[in-house]
Amino acid sequence: MEISFNYKEIENTYSKFECSDFRDRYIPFELFEKYLKKNIANTFSTDIIGYSEQHKPIYRIDVGQGSQKVLIWSQMHGNESTTTKALLDFLNYVQLNRSHFNVQSLLNCCQLRIVPMLNPDGASLYTRKNANDVDLNRDASNKTQIETKSFFKALNEFKPDFCFNMHDQRTIFSAGKKEYPATLSFLSPSYDEQLNVNYARRIGMKLIVAAYEVLMQTIPDQIGRYDDTHNINCFGDYIQHMNIPTVLFEAGHFVNDYQRNETRKYVLLSYLKMLEVVANNNIHSYIDEKYFQIPLNQKLYYDCIIKNVKNSNSNFIGIQFTEHLKNKKVIFQPYVTSLEDLSLCYAHKYLNAEHNNVFINDSNELKTNLLIKKLNINQKLVNL
């Protein structure tokens, strides 16, 4: 009897197993470690694969005892926490449903090794890079950082059959050229500069197609395909080059969800479907050519577009938020990033100046790279 999860039911009952300790974007290592010791270590096998540049432990969590080995890692960029939240939700789901046939069968078929926070220093600082100001996802080939060395030592010891590489992406991406945000994007990374398709890459494509078919039932226009330009220094490309099937997840924006608590649901649904396919050993029933039917990510979104602006030559102002950590909270600071014609672009929020001047910080002189501390449209103060 094959495993067959009811994904609509899982989505509708998500609050029952959602990790409510983590609802914000900021997950400092110290809070994560406290949660792990209290809620995870007594249920699942945990260990330390190494230490960060600032000597914080890098934890792993083992789930299941099957023959199909899946290595999953998250937050190699410290400010990308959505997939970490989804992994903690997954552990709750497994614990609550351990006696159910689907979960039992999954654990009997698969052995998961989860590294939920590969960059603990960056997580506490809420920075993409590690404590040495190095992007770990550009260090796969050189292996200059202790986190990178620890990861590949763990990978070589575990010898995974599949790898899931978990990230967040910016709010700028649309799923194709239509007015839909890329709530979740996938990539089966390229293993060479010619973007050829070898065995490992083809398997990654099939897994993505399986997840895509599930997500099409809930967010049909909000799934994108990430750019596959080859970079051997990236973990996904490097591991795919090792002929280990690898899938890149990019958690993105859902409408009015800057904390990404809707997005985390779809992350969980997608890798749960992939694990189901692995456990059922029916990967080859999915057609890898359908992978290329997933719309390619486009950089068409702004966080806000102000239209019909009298004091802009293009009549538009494009605004993007920049994330900053303040008092242990992530704040979103708005910057003017474009004064060009944005008639072919989209926004998560639109404002209409109705052919009036727009005053930013009490000035009608507009320029890019300007932090918006005060926004006035038609003599009215506007909050972004």
C-alpha positions as CSV (number, residue, x, y, z in Angstrom):
1,M,0.0,0.0,0.0
2,E,1.5,3.3,-1.1
3,I,1.8,6.4,1.1
4,S,-0.7,9.1,0.1
5,F,-0.9,12.2,2.2
6,N,-4.0,14.4,2.1
7,Y,-2.4,17.7,1.3
8,K,-5.6,19.8,1.5
9,E,-6.3,18.4,4.9
10,I,-2.8,19.1,6.1
11,E,-3.1,22.7,4.8
12,N,-6.5,23.2,6.5
13,T,-5.3,21.8,9.9
14,Y,-1.9,23.5,9.8
15,S,-2.4,25.4,13.0
16,K,-2.6,22.1,15.0
17,F,1.1,21.4,14.4
18,E,2.6,24.8,13.5
19,C,5.5,25.7,15.7
20,S,3.9,28.8,17.4
21,D,7.1,29.7,19.2
22,F,8.4,31.1,15.9
23,R,6.0,33.4,14.1
24,D,8.5,36.2,13.3
25,R,11.2,36.3,10.7
26,Y,13.9,36.6,13.3
27,I,15.0,33.3,14.8
28,P,18.2,33.8,16.9
29,F,20.3,30.8,17.5
30,E,19.9,31.1,21.3
31,L,16.1,30.8,21.0
32,F,16.3,28.0,18.5
33,E,18.7,26.0,20.7
34,K,16.5,26.5,23.7
35,Y,13.5,25.2,21.7
36,L,15.5,22.2,20.4
37,K,16.6,21.1,23.8
38,K,13.1,21.4,25.3
39,N,11.0,20.1,22.4
40,I,13.0,18.1,20.0
41,A,16.0,16.4,21.7
42,N,13.6,14.2,23.8
43,T,11.7,13.0,20.8
44,F,14.3,12.8,17.9
45,S,17.9,11.9,17.8
46,T,20.1,15.0,17.8
47,D,23.8,15.6,17.5
48,I,26.3,18.3,16.6
49,I,28.1,18.2,13.3
50,G,30.5,21.1,14.1
51,Y,30.8,24.6,15.4
52,S,30.4,28.0,13.8
53,E,33.1,30.6,13.5
54,Q,31.8,32.0,16.8
55,H,31.8,28.5,18.4
56,K,28.0,28.0,18.3
57,P,27.0,24.3,17.8
58,I,25.6,23.3,14.4
59,Y,22.9,20.8,15.2
60,R,21.5,17.9,13.2
61,I,18.3,16.1,13.8
62,D,17.7,12.5,12.6
63,V,14.2,11.3,11.7
64,G,13.3,7.8,10.4
65,Q,15.3,4.7,9.8
66,G,14.7,3.8,6.2
67,S,17.1,3.0,3.4
68,Q,16.5,6.2,1.4
69,K,18.7,8.9,2.9
70,V,17.7,12.6,2.5
71,L,19.9,15.4,3.8
72,I,18.0,18.7,4.4
73,W,19.6,21.9,5.5
74,S,18.2,25.4,6.2
75,Q,19.4,28.9,7.1
76,M,22.8,28.7,5.6
77,H,21.9,32.4,5.1
78,G,21.2,33.6,8.6
79,N,18.4,36.0,7.5
80,E,16.4,33.2,5.7
81,S,14.3,31.6,8.3
82,T,11.1,30.6,6.6
83,T,12.2,27.1,5.8
84,T,13.6,26.6,9.3
85,K,10.1,27.3,10.6
86,A,8.7,24.8,8.1
87,L,11.1,22.2,9.2
88,L,10.1,22.7,12.9
89,D,6.5,22.4,11.8
90,F,7.3,19.2,10.0
91,L,8.9,17.7,13.2
92,N,5.7,18.6,15.1
93,Y,3.6,17.0,12.4
94,V,5.6,13.8,12.5
95,Q,5.4,13.7,16.3
96,L,1.7,14.2,16.4
97,N,1.0,11.7,13.6
98,R,3.6,9.1,14.4
99,S,1.1,6.3,14.7
100,H,-0.6,7.1,11.4
101,F,0.1,4.8,8.4
102,N,1.5,7.5,6.1
103,V,4.0,8.8,8.7
104,Q,5.0,5.4,9.9
105,S,5.6,4.2,6.4
106,L,7.6,7.4,5.5
107,L,9.8,6.9,8.6
108,N,10.3,3.2,7.7
109,C,11.3,4.1,4.1
110,C,13.3,7.2,4.6
111,Q,16.1,8.4,6.9
112,L,16.2,12.2,7.2
113,R,19.1,14.1,8.4
114,I,18.1,17.7,9.1
115,V,20.5,20.6,9.7
116,P,18.0,23.3,10.5
117,M,20.5,26.2,11.1
118,L,23.8,25.8,9.3
119,N,24.7,29.4,9.9
120,P,23.9,30.1,13.6
121,D,26.1,33.2,13.8
122,G,24.3,34.8,10.8
123,A,20.9,33.7,12.3
124,S,21.6,35.6,15.6
125,L,22.9,38.7,13.7
126,Y,20.2,38.4,11.0
127,T,22.7,38.5,8.2
128,R,23.1,36.6,5.0
129,K,26.8,35.9,5.7
130,N,28.6,34.2,8.5
131,A,30.6,35.9,11.3
132,N,33.6,36.3,8.9
133,D,31.3,38.1,6.4
134,V,31.5,35.2,4.0
135,D,28.5,33.9,2.0
136,L,28.5,30.2,2.7
137,N,26.7,29.6,-0.5
138,R,29.7,30.8,-2.4
139,D,32.1,28.6,-0.4
140,A,31.2,25.1,-1.6
141,S,34.2,24.6,-3.8
142,N,36.8,26.5,-1.7
143,K,35.6,25.4,1.7
144,T,37.3,28.2,3.6
145,Q,34.8,28.4,6.4
146,I,34.3,26.1,9.3
147,E,30.6,25.8,8.7
148,T,31.2,24.7,5.1
149,K,33.8,22.2,6.3
150,S,31.5,20.8,8.9
151,F,28.6,20.5,6.4
152,F,30.6,18.6,3.8
153,K,32.1,16.3,6.5
154,A,28.6,15.5,7.6
155,L,27.4,15.0,4.0
156,N,30.3,12.6,3.2
157,E,29.6,10.6,6.4
158,F,25.9,10.4,5.8
159,K,26.1,9.6,2.0
160,P,22.7,11.0,1.1
161,D,20.6,9.8,-1.8
162,F,18.9,13.1,-2.1
163,C,19.6,16.7,-0.8
164,F,17.1,19.5,-0.1
165,N,18.7,23.0,0.0
166,M,16.4,25.4,1.7
167,H,16.4,29.2,1.2
168,D,14.3,32.4,1.2
169,Q,14.0,34.7,-1.8
170,R,13.3,38.4,-2.1
171,T,9.8,39.9,-2.6
172,I,10.9,41.2,-6.1
173,F,10.1,37.9,-7.9
174,S,7.0,37.1,-9.9
175,A,6.2,33.6,-11.0
176,G,6.6,34.2,-14.7
177,K,5.4,37.5,-16.3
178,K,2.0,37.6,-14.8
179,E,0.9,39.5,-11.7
180,Y,1.5,36.8,-9.2
181,P,4.3,36.7,-6.6
182,A,6.7,33.7,-6.6
183,T,5.5,32.4,-3.2
184,L,7.7,29.3,-3.8
185,S,10.3,28.7,-6.4
186,F,12.3,25.6,-7.1
187,L,15.5,24.7,-8.9
188,S,17.2,21.5,-9.9
189,P,20.7,23.1,-10.0
190,S,23.0,22.8,-13.0
191,Y,26.0,20.7,-12.6
192,D,28.0,22.3,-15.5
193,E,28.2,25.6,-17.3
194,Q,26.4,24.2,-20.4
195,L,23.3,23.5,-18.2
196,N,23.2,19.9,-19.3
197,V,20.9,17.4,-17.6
198,N,22.6,14.4,-16.0
199,Y,21.0,11.7,-13.9
200,A,21.0,13.7,-10.6
201,R,19.6,16.8,-12.2
202,R,16.8,14.8,-13.9
203,I,15.8,13.3,-10.6
204,G,15.7,16.7,-9.0
205,M,13.4,17.9,-11.8
206,K,11.0,15.0,-11.3
207,L,10.8,15.7,-7.6
208,I,10.0,19.3,-8.3
209,V,7.3,18.3,-10.8
210,A,5.7,16.1,-8.1
211,A,5.6,19.0,-5.7
212,Y,4.4,21.4,-8.4
213,E,1.4,19.2,-9.1
214,V,0.4,19.4,-5.4
215,L,0.9,23.2,-5.1
216,M,-1.0,23.8,-8.3
217,Q,-4.1,22.8,-6.3
218,T,-3.6,25.6,-3.8
219,I,-1.4,28.4,-5.3
220,P,-1.6,27.6,-9.0
221,D,0.0,30.8,-10.3
222,Q,2.5,31.4,-7.5
223,I,5.2,28.8,-8.2
224,G,8.3,29.8,-10.0
225,R,11.4,28.2,-11.4
226,Y,14.7,29.7,-10.2
227,D,17.5,30.8,-12.5
228,D,19.9,27.9,-13.2
229,T,23.0,29.8,-14.1
230,H,25.8,27.6,-13.0
231,N,28.1,28.5,-10.1
232,I,30.2,25.6,-8.8
233,N,30.8,27.6,-5.6
234,C,27.1,27.2,-4.7
235,F,26.2,24.2,-2.6
236,G,23.4,23.0,-4.9
237,D,25.5,23.1,-8.0
238,Y,28.5,21.6,-6.3
239,I,26.5,18.7,-4.8
240,Q,24.6,18.1,-8.1
241,H,28.1,17.9,-9.7
242,M,28.8,15.1,-7.2
243,N,25.8,13.3,-8.9
244,I,23.6,13.6,-5.8
245,P,20.1,14.7,-6.8
246,T,19.5,18.1,-5.2
247,V,16.5,20.4,-5.0
248,L,16.7,24.1,-4.2
249,F,13.7,25.6,-2.4
250,E,13.2,29.3,-2.4
251,A,10.5,30.5,0.0
252,G,9.0,33.8,-1.2
253,H,6.1,36.3,-0.7
254,F,2.5,35.5,-0.2
255,V,0.0,38.4,-0.2
256,N,0.1,40.4,3.1
257,D,2.5,37.9,4.6
258,Y,5.8,39.6,5.2
259,Q,6.5,37.3,8.2
260,R,6.0,34.4,5.7
261,N,3.7,32.3,7.9
262,E,1.6,31.4,5.0
263,T,4.6,30.6,2.8
264,R,5.9,28.1,5.4
265,K,2.8,25.9,4.8
266,Y,3.7,25.5,1.1
267,V,7.3,24.7,1.9
268,L,6.2,21.8,4.1
269,L,3.6,20.6,1.6
270,S,6.2,20.6,-1.2
271,Y,9.0,18.6,0.6
272,L,6.4,16.3,2.2
273,K,5.3,15.4,-1.3
274,M,8.8,14.8,-2.4
275,L,9.5,12.5,0.5
276,E,6.3,10.7,-0.3
277,V,7.5,10.1,-3.9
278,V,10.9,8.9,-2.6
279,A,9.3,6.6,-0.1
280,N,7.0,5.1,-2.7
281,N,9.9,4.7,-5.1
282,N,7.8,6.1,-8.0
283,I,10.0,9.1,-9.0
284,H,10.2,7.9,-12.6
285,S,6.4,8.2,-13.0
286,Y,6.9,12.0,-13.1
287,I,7.9,13.6,-16.4
288,D,11.0,15.8,-16.0
289,E,10.2,17.8,-19.1
290,K,7.3,19.3,-17.2
291,Y,9.9,21.1,-15.0
292,F,10.5,23.5,-17.8
293,Q,6.8,24.3,-18.0
294,I,7.1,26.0,-14.5
295,P,7.3,29.7,-15.2
296,L,10.8,31.2,-14.8
297,N,11.2,33.7,-11.9
298,Q,11.1,37.3,-13.1
299,K,12.2,40.4,-11.2
300,L,9.0,42.4,-11.8
301,Y,7.8,43.2,-8.3
302,Y,8.2,46.2,-6.0
303,D,6.9,46.3,-2.4
304,C,5.1,49.4,-3.3
305,I,4.5,51.4,-6.5
306,I,3.1,55.0,-6.4
307,K,1.4,55.9,-9.7
308,N,0.5,59.2,-11.3
309,V,3.3,61.1,-9.5
310,K,3.4,64.7,-10.7
311,N,7.1,65.4,-9.6
312,S,8.4,62.2,-11.2
313,N,9.4,62.3,-14.9
314,S,8.1,58.7,-15.3
315,N,5.0,59.3,-13.2
316,F,6.1,56.4,-11.0
317,I,8.0,55.8,-7.7
318,G,9.2,52.3,-7.0
319,I,9.8,51.3,-3.4
320,Q,11.5,48.3,-2.0
321,F,11.8,47.3,1.7
322,T,15.1,46.5,3.3
323,E,15.2,44.3,6.3
324,H,17.0,45.4,9.5
325,L,17.2,44.0,12.9
326,K,16.1,46.4,15.7
327,N,15.5,45.4,19.3
328,K,15.3,41.8,18.3
329,K,12.7,42.4,15.7
330,V,12.9,42.6,11.9
331,I,11.8,46.0,10.6
332,F,11.1,46.7,7.0
333,Q,12.6,50.1,5.9
334,P,11.3,51.5,2.6
335,Y,13.7,52.9,0.1
336,V,13.1,54.6,-3.3
337,T,14.7,52.2,-5.7
338,S,13.3,53.3,-9.1
339,L,11.9,56.5,-10.7
340,E,11.6,54.8,-14.1
341,D,8.5,53.8,-16.1
342,L,7.1,50.9,-14.1
343,S,4.0,50.4,-16.2
344,L,5.1,46.8,-16.9
345,C,5.9,46.0,-13.3
346,Y,3.8,44.9,-10.3
347,A,3.6,45.8,-6.6
348,H,2.5,44.2,-3.4
349,K,0.9,47.5,-2.6
350,Y,-0.2,50.3,-5.0
351,L,-0.7,54.0,-4.1
352,N,-2.2,56.6,-6.4
353,A,-0.9,60.2,-6.2
354,E,-3.7,61.3,-8.5
355,H,-1.3,63.6,-10.4
356,N,-0.1,65.4,-7.2
357,N,3.4,66.0,-5.9
358,V,4.8,63.4,-3.6
359,F,6.8,64.6,-0.7
360,I,9.4,62.3,0.9
361,N,11.0,63.4,4.1
362,D,9.3,66.8,3.6
363,S,11.0,67.3,0.2
364,N,9.5,67.1,-3.3
365,E,13.0,66.4,-4.7
366,L,13.0,62.7,-5.6
367,K,16.0,60.5,-5.9
368,T,16.8,56.8,-5.7
369,N,18.4,55.0,-2.7
370,L,16.5,57.3,-0.5
371,L,15.2,56.0,2.9
372,I,11.6,57.0,3.3
373,K,11.1,58.3,6.9
374,K,8.0,60.3,6.0
375,L,5.7,60.0,3.0
376,N,3.1,62.7,2.1
377,I,0.7,62.3,-0.8
378,N,-1.8,65.1,-1.6
379,Q,-1.1,66.7,1.8
380,K,-1.9,63.4,3.6
381,L,0.6,61.4,5.6
382,V,0.8,57.8,4.3
383,N,2.0,54.7,6.1
384,L,3.8,52.0,4.1
